[in-house]
Amino acid sequence: MKNRIVYKLKQGGFLLLLGILCISCEKNPITLVLHEPIFPSGSQAVTYTAERVTAGSITTAKLYETVNTINSSGVVTSTGTETLLQTWNNPSGDLSFTKPSGHGDNKLVSYRWVFTTPDQTKSFNVTYATRPYPVTDMPAPVYAQGDPDNVFDMVFIPDTDITNINTFYTNCRGAIRESFFDEPQTQFWRRQYNFYINTQTGHATDYDRRTIDGPHQLPSNNANLSFAEGRALMHQGNLRDWASGGVFSTEMQNRGTILHESGHSLYSLADEYGSGSHWQEAEVPNNWSSLAGAQADATGYGSCKQASDAVEMGSSGWYHLCVANCQMVTSGLNHTEYDCPCKSRITYVVFDNASN
């Protein structure tokens, strides 16, 4: 049934309507739950936070935690018991709880926030590993929420040029909070992502020096990362970033670049600038091979788009409907937002990914 629903919802207007209907299902306040550090050592204290994005009252908030032990094969050798860490009654503002002692090595920690509001009860479940991660040649889950077959999987890969691994870890958390959980459309679908950190390094090369330096150097366990829709090779040097072999590069601090490149990897969004890579997806595209095609599809976005919004991207012979600062036009230190056609494509792929 899910497949039938997904493929009947092909046009942008229907998907925008679907998004509006889904938004109405979650009542305010919208909350973001995270932990810090994102990939703690076995001895580090961990702080759990619940950040309010929108206004609204919480009647009761509860935070639970379960700690399991795993071995090098990824088998749970000791199962923990879920423990209530704290209860808040009629809290105001953001919520925070610090576990002062570390969880130990070889641990998979799961925490669960339960929010009771006047309208509904909402639950968020997140799992993360402690360092060192014992499972041989596999990336460590640092913010896992669902079945890898049903949600988007993003692996952060450290570049050999990173001089401070803790800075890399900090930027991995920043990519989650300040990119995926900050851009409105990906924030809305925030339950649809698993994030991992790879323990093996790779090395990014500059797009303009490919003939000299060759392609990106992939991590030694790259074959084990094939399950992930997104593999981000995060470096600290200033490069012109690009994708190769299913891996894309980005400066580790560039919140806009990781969203732009993830647009390609996760949602098959094409570039929206003249010299970029262009194609037209069969379902819910953000590029069109003809002006007439873009103009015709504009009507499917309701008041968001009209035929006059269709413009050629440079002299490429390709057309788009998005605004000039859509995230598929821009990259860099700060992120922008995805415009209506890209939002609809994201929603379509979320449903398609979850139903396959």
N, C-alpha and C positions, 0 to 999 in steps of 0.2 A: 504493500500500500504506500510506503514512503516513497518508493521510486516513482509511482504514478503521480503522487502529489508534487514531487520535485519537478518532474518534466512537464507538468501542466502549468507550472509557474515560471514560464520562460521569459516573459516580457518584463521590462523594467518597471512599468507602472504597477503590475501585480506584486512585484517583489517589494517595492516601496510601501505598498499598502500592507503587505505581510509584515514588514518591519514595524510599521506604525501599530498594527494589531498586537505584535509581540511585545512592544514597549509597554503597552497598556497592561500586560500581564504582570509585570514586576512593579509593585507600588513603591513609592519613595519611603525611606531614603535609599538611593543607590549606594552600595558600599563596595569598596575594594579591600580584599583581605590579602595580606602579604606577610612575609617574615624577613628578618635581617639578622645576620648576613644570609645571603641567598644560598650559599654553599658552605656551611660552617664546618670547622674542624670538630673533632669529637670533644674537645675541651671548651669550645666557645659557648658563651651565653647566647641565647636566641630570643629576639623580641618579635612577638606577634602583634600585628596592627590591623585594625579595621577602620578604614578611612571613609568618611561620609563625603560623597560626591554631590549629592543633592540634599535639600532640606527634607525633614520628615522625622517623626518620632519613633523611637524604639522602646517598646515596653520592657522587654527582657533580652539580654544578650548573654550567651554562654559560649565558653571556649573549652574544647576538649582536646586531648592529645593521646596518641598511641605510639609506642616505640617498639619496633621490631628489629631483630638482628638478622642479617643476611650473610651468605658466604660468597666465595668467588664464582660460584655457578649461578648466583642470583636467587638461591633458594632461601626462604625464610627458615632459620634454624631455631628461632625463639620468638614466639608471638606474645606481644605485650597486651595489656588490658587498657581499654580506654579510660582515661582519668579526666575528671572535671577540674580544670585549672582555675577558672574564675567565673562568677556570675555578676552581671551588672543589671541593676533595676532602674528603669527610667533614666538611662544615661544621656548625657548631653555631650556634643562634640565627638571627636575621634576616640577610639578605644585602643588601649595598648596593654600588653602583659609581657613581662620579661622572665624567661626561665633562666635563673642565675647560673646554674651549673650546666655543663655540657652533657650531651646524650651519650657520648662514647663513640668509639670507632665502629665501622661496619653496621651502621644503623639506617633504617628507613623510618622516618618520622612522619606520621600523619596527624594533621590537626583539622578540627572541625568547628566552624563558627555556626551558631544557630541564633538567628534574630527573629524575635517575635514582635510584630508591629500591630497596630490596630486593624490592619487589613489582611495580613497573611504571615506565615512563618517561612523564613528563607534559610537554607543551609548551604554552606560552602565547605567543600572537602579538598584539601591540598596535601600532597605527599612530597617530601624532599629527602635527599640522602645527606649523610655527613661525610666529611673527608677524613681519611682517604676512602674513595669508593672502591670496594673490593672486587666488583664483577669484571672479569677479564675482558679487555678490549671493547667495553660498552660505555656509552656516555652516562653520566650520572643524572638522574632526574632531580631537578632543583625546584620545579613547580609543576607537578603533575596532577591532572584533574580527571582524566577520562581514558577510555580505551584508545590506544594509539591508532586503531583502525577507524575510529569515529570522530576524532578531533585532529587538529593540526599539530604536528610535532616540529619544534624548532630546536636545533642543536647549535649552541654557541661554541665555536672552535677557537682556541687561543693561537695567535700567530707567534712564530719564533722571535719576532721583533719586540714582543712585550717584555718590558724590563721589571715590572712589578705585577705579579699574578693577582695580588689582592685588589689592585686597581682594575684589573680585568674582571674579577668577580663583582666588584662594585658596579661596573658598567653593564654587566649582564643583568643585574637587578634593575639598573636604570633603563635598559632596553625594554624590560617587562613593564615597569611602572610608567615610564615617561614616553614610551612609544605605543606599545600594544594596548596598555590600559589607560591611555590618555587620549588618543585619536578617537573621536566619537563612535565611529562604526565598529572598530575593533574592540573598543571598550564595551560596547553593547554585547558583543559576542565573546566576552572575556572568559566564559566557561569553556570555550571551544579550543583551548590551547594547552599543550604540554610543552614545557621548556626543560632543556637538558644542557649540561656543560660537559664538553669532551675533555678527557684527560690527556689525550695525545694532541700534539701541535701540528699545524700546517703552516704554509707560508704564501702570502698573497703577492702577486706581481702587478705592476702598473699596466693598465690597459694599453697605454701608448708605448710600452717597452716589451710587448709580448714577443716580438721577433728577436729581441736581445736576451731577455730573461726567461722566456718560455712561459708556459701556463702556470696557473696556481699549483703549488705543491700540496697535495692532499695529505691528510693525516694517515698514519699507517693503518688505522682501523676503519678507513673510509667505507669499506665494503659492509661493515656492520652498522653504518649510518643510513643505509638505503631506505629504511622505514620512514625517515623524516622527510616531510615535504620541503622544509627549509633547513639549509646548513649554512650558517653565517661564519665566515672566516674573519675574525675580528682582529684588527691590527692597530698599531698606534702611529705608524708613519703616514705621511700625506700621499695618497695614491689616487689615481683615477680608477674607481672600482668597477668590477664587472663580474659576470657569472661564467663558470666553466665546470663541466662534469657534475652538475647538480649542486655545486658550492658557489656562493657569491661572497664577495669581499665587502667590508665596510670598516671605516675607522670606528673603533669601539665606542667612542663618545658620540657618534653621529646618529641622533635619534631619527632624523629625516631619511638618511640613507638606508637604514635598516628597514623602515617601512616601505620605501620605494622598491628596494630589492625583494622584500617579502611579497610585495604586490605581484611581482613576476612569479616567485616560487610557490606561494601558497594559493593564489587565486587566478593565475594565468592572465594577469592584467598586462596589456602592452604599454610601451612607452607612449607619452603624449607630447613629445617634442620632435621636431622635424628630422633630426639626425639619429633618432633612436631606432629600436627594433619594433616593427609594426606587423600585426596580423589581426584577423577578425575571427573571434571565437564564434562557433556555431550557435551557442546559447549565451545570451546576455553579454554582448561584447562591449568594450570601451574604445575600440578602433573600428572604423568602417573603411572599406576599400573604395567607396563612392560617396559623393556628396548626397546623392538622392537617398542612399541607404541610411545615412546618418539623419537626414531630415525626416525620413519616414519614421524612424525609431524614436525620434524626439517626442512624438506625441504620447508615447507609452510612459513617460515620466510625469504626467500630470502637469501641475503648475511649475515644477522644478525646471523643465526644459521646454524649449520651443524650437521650431525648425531653423530660426535665425541664429541659434547657438552653434550650428554645425559649421566648422571652419577647417580648412586644410592645415595640417601641421607642417609649417615651412613650405618647401616645394616637394614634399615626399610623395604626393599623390594619395595620401591617407588623411582621414578626417576624424575629428572627435567632437564631443559635445561638452566636455568638462571645462571648468573655469581655468584661467591661466595659471593659478597657483595650486591646482589639484596635486595631490601627493605623487601621482604618476607623471607629473611634469617636473617636480622639484626633488631635490635630495639635499644633504648637508647636515649641519649641526642640529638645526631645529626642524621639527616636523610641521607639516601643514595639515590638511585634511583631504580625504577622498571625496570627490564630488559625486553627484547622484548616479551616473552610470557605473562608476567604480563601486559605490556602495551596493548597488543592486547586484553586481557581479559577485561581490563578497558574500552577500546573503544567499545567492544561488549556490555558490560553491560550499558554503557551510552546510546547507541542507543536503547537497549531493554527496559530500564527504561523509556525513553522518548516516546516510541511507545505504551506502555501498558496503 
